[in-house]
Amino acid sequence: EVQLVESGGGLVQPGGSLRLSCAASGFPFSRSTMNWVRQAPGKGLEWVSSITSGGDTTYYADSVKGRFTISRDNAKNTLYLQLNSLKTEDTAMYHCSNEAFRGPGTQVTVSS
């Protein structure tokens, strides 16, 4: 059974930072491209970032480029997303996903 469990969200002021984690199990994590997507209140799902199986190539949406960093630890079956210089428009539920499944998400709220 595929399991993706996100953690690390919270309430942060504009300009602040958070580090999200995603614990994965039930599929060959080390051979899987992984993604972060987010959904803001009242909006559709937005792709944020992807990382290839070996971690050598990363991709970012223009809206987060230069502020967010995706990484992975294949020995721990864990995906990360470092969020820096957060803006109010980054407020959303953040989900990790492989090609077929998405976790329940962790809430990030950016507010003063």
PAZA-921941 format. One record per residue (C-alpha): residue number from 0; residue in one letter; y, x, z. Coordinates in steps of 0.02 Angstrom, whole numbers. Layout:
# PAZA-921941
{NUM,'A',{Y,X,Z}};
...
//
This chain:
# PAZA-921941
{0,'E',{0,0,0}};
{1,'V',{168,69,-52}};
{2,'Q',{292,84,91}};
{3,'L',{473,138,78}};
{4,'V',{571,134,241}};
{5,'E',{755,179,244}};
{6,'S',{854,233,396}};
{7,'G',{1019,314,442}};
{8,'G',{1143,180,397}};
{9,'G',{1283,124,511}};
{10,'L',{1468,91,533}};
{11,'V',{1583,234,485}};
{12,'Q',{1769,255,456}};
{13,'P',{1839,294,284}};
{14,'G',{1820,479,249}};
{15,'G',{1667,491,360}};
{16,'S',{1489,543,323}};
{17,'L',{1313,478,343}};
{18,'R',{1140,542,298}};
{19,'L',{1013,415,240}};
{20,'S',{826,447,244}};
{21,'C',{681,359,159}};
{22,'A',{504,384,222}};
{23,'A',{378,353,83}};
{24,'S',{191,323,85}};
{25,'G',{52,243,-17}};
{26,'F',{89,329,-183}};
{27,'P',{101,509,-250}};
{28,'F',{277,543,-188}};
{29,'S',{281,725,-244}};
{30,'R',{246,671,-424}};
{31,'S',{372,528,-426}};
{32,'T',{553,520,-480}};
{33,'M',{646,435,-339}};
{34,'N',{807,335,-335}};
{35,'W',{940,264,-223}};
{36,'V',{1016,97,-268}};
{37,'R',{1139,-11,-172}};
{38,'Q',{1196,-190,-163}};
{39,'A',{1367,-238,-99}};
{40,'P',{1398,-411,-27}};
{41,'G',{1406,-539,-166}};
{42,'K',{1368,-411,-302}};
{43,'G',{1218,-357,-404}};
{44,'L',{1109,-205,-381}};
{45,'E',{1195,-41,-427}};
{46,'W',{1104,121,-466}};
{47,'V',{1173,264,-362}};
{48,'S',{1068,420,-390}};
{49,'S',{900,488,-447}};
{50,'I',{801,647,-420}};
{51,'T',{653,712,-518}};
{52,'S',{485,743,-437}};
{53,'G',{514,928,-403}};
{54,'G',{693,902,-348}};
{55,'D',{762,1015,-483}};
{56,'T',{863,884,-574}};
{57,'T',{979,754,-500}};
{58,'Y',{1084,615,-573}};
{59,'Y',{1231,518,-501}};
{60,'A',{1333,366,-542}};
{61,'D',{1513,411,-583}};
{62,'S',{1570,312,-431}};
{63,'V',{1483,432,-311}};
{64,'K',{1479,596,-406}};
{65,'G',{1549,738,-302}};
{66,'R',{1534,638,-140}};
{67,'F',{1348,597,-124}};
{68,'T',{1201,718,-131}};
{69,'I',{1020,666,-160}};
{70,'S',{878,778,-101}};
{71,'R',{695,768,-55}};
{72,'D',{563,853,51}};
{73,'N',{396,830,-35}};
{74,'A',{303,907,113}};
{75,'K',{370,765,222}};
{76,'N',{365,627,89}};
{77,'T',{548,595,126}};
{78,'L',{699,560,17}};
{79,'Y',{877,588,75}};
{80,'L',{1052,538,26}};
{81,'Q',{1201,629,102}};
{82,'L',{1356,521,94}};
{83,'N',{1523,610,114}};
{84,'S',{1704,555,94}};
{85,'L',{1651,375,113}};
{86,'K',{1762,237,47}};
{87,'T',{1769,53,93}};
{88,'E',{1695,13,-77}};
{89,'D',{1538,109,-29}};
{90,'T',{1495,-32,93}};
{91,'A',{1325,-97,40}};
{92,'M',{1140,-108,80}};
{93,'Y',{1062,54,20}};
{94,'H',{883,52,-44}};
{95,'C',{767,191,-99}};
{96,'S',{649,154,-242}};
{97,'N',{514,228,-352}};
{98,'E',{481,160,-526}};
{99,'A',{407,-3,-462}};
{100,'F',{451,-33,-279}};
{101,'R',{608,-42,-174}};
{102,'G',{623,-29,14}};
{103,'P',{708,-159,125}};
{104,'G',{864,-52,141}};
{105,'T',{984,16,271}};
{106,'Q',{1159,-53,292}};
{107,'V',{1311,60,267}};
{108,'T',{1477,-12,320}};
{109,'V',{1637,86,291}};
{110,'S',{1783,13,387}};
{111,'S',{1929,66,494}};
//
